[in-house]
Amino acid sequence: MTFTELFMIAVGLSMDAFAVSVSQALTCPNFKRTDAFKFGIFFGGFQALMPLLGWLFGTLFSKYVVAIDHWVAFVLLGYIGIKMILDATVLKDDEDTKELDLKLLLVLAFATSIDALAVGVSFAFMKDMATGIAGSVLTIGIITFVLSALGALMGKKIGTSLGNKAQIIGGAILVIMGTNILFQHLFA
């Protein structure tokens, strides 16, 4: 695999993290610039860790991961998205003080990185990786870090002008992403 191919894989894997970063930053009124760094760390870290784990375990778990990865992502993203929509329609007085929820960010980082685990399994069978496994996971992690942080900054800028509607839009994005992941795997 050439570096160009690896770069394309990394960008492809990071698109879910980018979209989730945008949608989550939309909904956080007290978003700070340092929060963009947190998005990058969580999403970039998971996108780097999962292919490494996939590579380490190789074919041992591949048949199990491929069988359920889309269902896990669908359930997690769908649940969180629906919860966001419901929370936005029943607005509480303390919503204006909403801080970045690191537990939610952890779940979202995991949900969006499940496909990276499967990519890591495929890395175990590649003999001609230009950067080796360390360079590959580092490249994936850095690209996801940058795109997630940028997505969070973009989401905050958009969210400021949308107000409470941003949470509904963010939730809808997560539901659509989860459904899309499920359909891509079921009908591929």
Secondary structure, DSSP 4 states (H G I P E B T S, - for coil): --HHHHHHHHHHHHHHHHHHHHHHHHT-TT--HHHHHHHHHHHHHHHHHHHHHHHHHGGGTHHHHHHHHHHHHHHHHHHHHHHHHHHHHT--GGGGGPPP-HHHHHHHHHHHHHHHHHHHHHHTT-S--SSHHHHHHHHHHHHHHHHHHHHHHHHHHHHHHHTTHHHHHHHHHHHHHHHHHHHHHH--
